[in-house]
Amino acid sequence: MEEAGFDIHTPLTSLPGDDNYYFYVSGPDRELIDINTMGHHRFAHVHLFADDVNETTDWYANHLGLTPLSKSVPDPMGDMTTFQSIWMNIIPCDNVTIIVFEKPDLDPPPFWWPDPPLKELHPTGDRPIAHLAFSYTDLDAAFSRMKDAGATIIHPIRSDESLKLRSFYFEGPNRVQIEIVEARPIPEGLWE
């Protein structure tokens, strides 16, 4: 990949406990892309940074109904150079895994983080990968739950006639923008 002009941030590294490997390259807008040998060709996972891994994991469990692998994970307070030294938790969601990592705020930063220490998390709406989206059949109830929970609503429920869908956006924990899309049954649903 180096010969093709890719900026490799993390060398080929073994994942713990198996024969899988990963490395990070920089995308066109400086986003980090995780290339790995997971044994399948599906979309695999999303990494999220958090100020507090347990608070963030609890939020996704309490407000979106997701079930993390662990209710609470102790902070190893490590150097973030191995998986064992990074405070993290895993939240399965259908066939995608959400991995909540502590933000890389050490100085110097860990080798896999190409920028200065990440001291403050910023809204995701202006980033190359702008938001996460989840679908629910009762959009109005989901909107009411988020408002009642005190979520900052970015865009209230609106319809996109060109895509034949309704959705709304709000700010989740650690300033991650989240979209809730109305799930529609077959044959109306575009993605089913």
Secondary structure, 3 states (H helix, E strand, C coil): CCCCCCCEEEEEEECCCCCCEEEEEECCCCCEEEEECCCCCCCCEEEEEECCHHHHHHHHHHHHCCCCCCCCCCCCCCCCCCHHHCCEEEEEECCEEEEEEECCCCCCCCCCCCCCCCCCCCCCCCCCCCCEEEEECCHHHHHHHHHHCCCEEEEEEEEECCCCEEEEEEECHHHCEEEEEECCCCCCCCCC
